[in-house]
Amino acid sequence: MNAKQRIMLIGWDFDTRISLVRKRKERGGPPNRLGDFIIWLADRTPGLEIKLLKWNFGALKMLGRGSTLIDLAKWAMHSQIEMKLDSAHPFGCSHHQKIVVIDDKFAVCGGIDMTSDRWDTSDHLDDDLRRKRPNGKPYGPWHDVTMLVENEAAAALASLARLRWERAGGAPIEPCTPIAASPWPSSVQADYQFVRLGISRTRAKHDDCPAISEIEQLFLEHIARAKRFIYAENQYFASRKVAEAIAKRMAESDPPEVFIVTSESADGWLEQKAMDSARARLVRSIGEKDINSRFSINIPYTANGTPIYVHAKLMIIDDEVLRVGSANMNNRSLGLDSECDVSLDAADPAIPRQPPKLLA
């Protein structure tokens, strides 16, 4: 709502029917539904550009979403709103990035899409009546993570977003006019300031664009670097290269502890068949090297024993590296799908040290 020049929404999916706020609409306030909210934003701020980019294959889901087609028609008729379907990838690949950029000054990058079955609180309560689909049916507990950034990091994500838009067939977009005030939400307190962030990507070779495997390389480097522990939350654990890198560490005399949090089972029968069986094989192979019992796969549950679906893509190394993004620990995210992760390395000497916070 603080945007003045441009909003770029890049994701795997958008469901215009979802409610962004789990309470009644305030009188005179913005609409809760995503489809209406986008139009409201454009109407209240003349000249504001709103660009939405989503995976083209996922567009087939829209045909069964009732009012979504009406929302899309309204968006198409609005001069400030433009939506494109991203097909700039080889057959069988998907556009999986989840990025929001506001005025090239503020950005969000992580694992969550603006679609159904995503909303939850960090309490992951059993039978939370607010956790429901647009059709009113409930869904289970959902765990996800995203990162908010501003200034140069946001500008870098903005550049990536503009390039992806053009690669998907959109007209070239000029950078926003530099502004002093940040769209950073006043309700959110920053955890870190004046730090340097890194952006890593995955992209399959397509037409004249070379393949990019920065995320896979970073996974392997971070696993090799760890001294004390690796903590990771991830939707899948199905990458052979990641498993081999972990197994190599487990064979050491004093390996780091590797603590992975993932879902009890993959979502959908096809994913269950492919991902769950791959996970079982990889865990067994790591277990053969884990003579010190430093490796574990952990499944989260609610207080009443309901499995919590883990969609987060988070990694922490030795309290020095923090990674948040869209990439899973599977072969798709490391070599096929378009992905984007953001990482902070506190051991980087170029990062100015912050004075300790004094507790009252």
N, C-alpha and C positions, 0 to 999 in steps of 0.2 A: 504493500500500500504506500510505501515511501518512494516508489519509482517515479522518476520524472521524464526520462528519455526512452529507455528500452527495457523490456523484460524478455529474456530468452529462456524458454523451458525446453530442455532436451531430455528425453527419456525413452525407456523401453515401451511404456504404455501410459496413456492418459484415459481416465474414465470421467467424462463430464458430469456424471450423475452423483459422484461422491460428495459427501458433506465435509467441508474443511474444518468445521467447528461442531463439537458435540453438544450443542445447546440451541435453544430457540434463537431465531434471528432477532437482533436488537432493532428497535424502532429507529429508522433512519440510518442504520448501519449497513454494512456490505452483505450481499447474499451469502448463504452458506454453501450452496451448490457450486462446484467448480465451474461448470458451464456458464452460469449466470454471473459468477464472480469475475471471470475474465472480461465479459462485456461491460460490467459495472466499472472495472478499472479503466477500460478504454474511454468510456463515456465521461468519467469524472476528471480525466486528465487529457485534454485535447493535445494531439501531437505525440502521445505516448505510443511507441511501437511495441507490439506483443507478437513474438515469434515462437511457435511451437513446432518441435521436431520429434517425431516418434517413428519407431520401427515400422516398416511397411507391412510385413507379414502379420503383425499384431492387429492391423486395421480390420482384418476379417472378423475379429471379435465384436467390432462396433455394430455389425449388422444385427446382432441379437441383443443390443442394449437399449431398445426402445427409444427414449427421448434423446439419445446421443446424436442420432442423425439430424434431429431438429436443432440441437445445439451447434453442430458442425455447420449447418446451413446458415445459422445466425452469425457465426464467426466469419464465414466466407463472405457475407454481405457487409461486414464491417470493415471500413477502409484501414483501420489501425491494427487489425488482427490478421495474421497469416499463419497457416499451418501447412507443413509439408511432411510427406512420408519418406523416410530414409531407406533407400534401396541401394545405397552405395557400398555394397559388400558382396562377396562371392555367394553363390547359392549355398544354402545351409547355414550361413552365418547370421547373426542378429546384431542389431544396434542396441547395446546394453548399458550405455552411459546414463547416469542420472545427474544432471547438472542444471542449476538455476543461476542465471547471471542478471544482476540488476544494475543498470547504468554503467556497466564495466567497472563498478566500484565495490560491489558486494557480490559474493557468489556462494553457492552451496554445492557440495559434491559428496556423494555417499552411495548408499545402497537402496534408498527408498524411492519408489515411483508414485506419482499422483494417480493411483488407481485403487480399486476396491481391495478389501482384506488386508490393508496396510495399517490402519489406525489402531493404536493401543497406547496404554500408559506404561511407564517403566515398572509398575507394580505387577503387570500381567495378571490381573485378578481373574479368578474363576467366575464364569457366568456374568461378565461385565455387559450389561444391557446396552451400553453405548457402542459396543463392538458388533456392528451389523452392516450387512451389505445394502446397496441402494434398494434392493427388493424387500428389505426388512429381515432377511434371514441372518442368523448369527454366524460368526466364524470364530475360530480358536485364537488363543494368545499368539501375538506376533512380536518378534524382537528385531529391531533394526537400528542402524547408526548412520549419521551423516555429519559432515563437518562444515562449519561456516567460516568464511574467510573474507578479507577485504583488502583494498589497496592493490599492491603489485600482484599478489597472488590471484586476486579476483580478475585483474586485467589479463593475466596469463590464461585463466580459464575462459575469459571472454574471447580471446584470440582463438583458442581451440574451438569454442562454440561457433564462431563465425566461419572458420574453415570447414567445420563439419556441415554447416548450413549450405555453404557453397558446393561442397562435395555432393550433397544430396540434391543439387539442382536449383538451389535458391540463388537469387540475385546477390551479388557481392554487397556486403554491409560495411559501412564505414564505422570506425570506433566512435564511441560516444564522446561528447565534449567533456573534458576533464572538469570535475566538480570537487568542491571542498567538503561539503556535507556528505556523510555516508548514509546509505539506506539501512545500515545495520539496525536490527530491531532493538528498541530500548529495553525490552523485557528480557533480553539475553545478555549475560555478562561474559566477556571473553575470558577464556582460560589462559591464553598466552598472548603476549604483545611483543612486537619488534622481533619476530623470529622469521627465519627463512624456511620456506616450504618447498617441497619438490613435487612435481607432477609426473606420474608415470602412466603409460598408455599401452593398450593392445590394439592392433589393427591388422587384419589379414591383407595380403597383397590384393589389390583390385585396380584394374586398368593400369594407369601410370603411377599409382600410389604404391610405394614399397611397403612391405610388411614391417610392423613395429612390435617388438616383444619386450618392452621395457619392464612391464609388470612381472613377467616370468623371471627376468634377470634379477630384479630387485628381490623377489621371493627367495631365490637361491642365495643371493649375497647376504640377506638378513639371516637366513638359517645358518649359514656358515659363520657369520659374525657373532652370533649369540654366545655369551659366556655363562650366564646364570639361568635364564629362562626365556621361553617363547610362549606368549599367550595369544591365542587367536580365536576369533569368532567367525564362522564362515558357514554359508548355506550348504556347501558340499566339501567333501574331502575325497577327491577322485583323480588328482594329478599324479601321474607316475613320477615325474621329475621332482616334484615337491616331496613325495614319499621317499624317493631314493636319497634326496639331500638330508632328510630327517634320519633315515636309517644309517647313513654314513656317520652322522653325529652320535647316534645311539651306540655305535660300535666303539666309541672312544672310552677311555678308562674313567673319565669324569665328565660326562656329557651334560649339557643344560637340560633343565626340565622343559618338556613340551606339553602344554596344556591346551587342547583344542575343544572348543564348545561348538556343537553343531546340532542339527535337528535329529530327532529320533528316526525319521524317515523322510525321504524326498517327497515333494509335492507332485502328485500325478503318477499314474501307474507306469508310464514309460520311463519317467525319471527315476522312480523307485527301482525299476528293473535294472537300469543302467548304472545309476549313481550308487545305490545301496550295495549292489554286488561288488562294484569297483572299490568302494570304501572297505568292505570286509576283506577283500584280497590284499589291499595295501596295508591295512592294520596288521594283518597276519605277518606280512613280510617285514614290517618294522619290528613287530614283537620278537621275531627271531634274532634281531640284533640288540634288542633292548634288555641287556643282561642286568642293568642297574635299576630297571623299572622306573624310568624317567619319562616315558611317553604315555599319554592317556587321551582317550576320546570321551568327552563328557556331554551328557544330554540334559538340558534344563527342563524342569517341570514346575507347574504351579503348586500351591499349597495343597490342593486336592489331588495332585498327581496327573493333571492334564499336560501332555507334551507341549512345550512352547516352541513354535516354529522359528528357527533362527535364520533370518535373511541378512543379517549384518555381515559386513566384510571388514573386519577389524583385526589389527595385529599390533602387539606391543613387544618390543625386544629390550630386555634388561632395564626397563624404565628409562630408556634413551631414545628409542624409535617408536613413533606412533604413526600407524597407517590406517586410513579410512578411505573406502572407495566403493566401486561397483564390481570389482573382480572377485570371482570365486576361485577356490582351489580345485579347478577342474580344467580339462584340456581346452574347452571352449573359451574360457576367459583368458587363458594364457597364450592362445594362438589363433583364434577364429573370430570371436565377437569383438566389437568395438567397446573398449573399457577405459575407465579413467580412475586412478587412485591419487590421493594426496597424502604426503608423508612429512613428518617433522622429525628431524634428527637433532636431539639435544646435545649429542656429543660433537657436533660440528663446531669447530673452533670459530667459525665465522659468525656464529649466533651470539649476540651480546647476552651475557648472563644477567638475569633479573634479580634484584635484591629480594631476600626472603620476605614473605608476608608476615607481619607481626600480628599475633593473636591477642585479642583484648582479654 
